[in-house]
Amino acid sequence: MTRWQRFLTIIILIVLAAVPLGAYLKLGSRVGSRTVTLRWRQFPVRYFVTDRGVDGVSAQQFQTAISRAFGKWDDVATAELSSQFAGFTQQSPEDSDDQSVLGFLNRPDQNRTLAATSFFIDTSDGRILESDIFFNSTFAWSVSESGTAGRFDIESIAVHEIGHLLGLSHSALGETELISGGRRVIAAETVMFPIAFSAGNTSDRELKADDIAGLSDIYGTSAFTRQFGSISGRVTKNGAGVIGAHVIAFNPRTQKLVGGFSLSEDGSFVIAGLEPGPHVLRAEPLDDGDIESFFDSSLGVDVNFNVKFYERVVVVPRGGGTSNIEIRVTPK
């Protein structure tokens, strides 16, 4: 394997099984026997916009919506990062050119993909060198302030994609319902949910608690470390660790949900970015969703267990962590 590697992550699927769960994941790269988090090391993140529009969206309107979307992540007070529009370009988001480019591509072959993000990374340390985002011009797009019926909102989809560009993977904090031809999102408490809202919806323009916690976990400020806390422990079944369990922390005072996954053989998990105070913990399987939207298929995710609430309320200390929590689930 070369030191620099390109890989593609398909981001938004219009039709995909999903479940009402909550958690954030970070993108990673294998370095020997360990996984390093993908992240930018130099700021601002400079990006270019392709100087080509589509029906209903000019290149300038597209760039304005993209800049607003970057701004939503830049404005997170508990994270240290910034972005900068570097100019229009004739380059395509599929070119390998040492520039991060966002633009439209006509991809009718990907008729369930609204947009996708790809990377060049340094595989020695997970440093992101270049990241491109394409928006599929097969679909109808809009930059209207209140949305346009039948057209997908550029800013909403861009906020999601830029979350990937910054190193976040998918969250499962959402609910869907079956409709003719697939599933429709009816609620989401994260912009990183892998299924887009219906055309015309602008709900995903604003970040939620799970998104902010995930970003701050990668780029957190010293104030973030001092003011927020964490919960760590294990999910076990018959004494053995459970891989791929969703563990969700619910703050009954603020109604916020933040979560994590158990990703090792011993079932260990860490949920960071939690406000100090009492939280309710719940572990549940990803048994009604497309697991590959969240994990590599080789991970061996266990979905054969019942939902379980931890028997006690867990108090998160300010600037510290509550550990040694064991959530014992039972087989289905």
Secondary structure, DSSP 8 states (H G I E B T S, - for coil): --SEEEEEEE--BSS----B-----B-EEEETTEEEE-B--SSSEEEEEES--BTTB-HHHHHHHHHHHHHHHHT-TTB---EEEEEEES--TT--SSSEEEEEE--TT-TTBSEEEEEEEETTTTEEEEEEEEEETTS-EE--TT--TTSEEHHHHHHHHHHHHTTB----BEEEEEETTEEEEEEES-TT-SS---TT--GGGS--HHHHHHHHHHHB-HHHHHH-EEEEEEEEETTEE-TT-EEEEEETTTTEEEEEE--STT-EEEEEEE-SEEEEEEEE---SS-GGGTS-GGG-----S--EE-SS-EEE-TTSEEEEEEEEE---
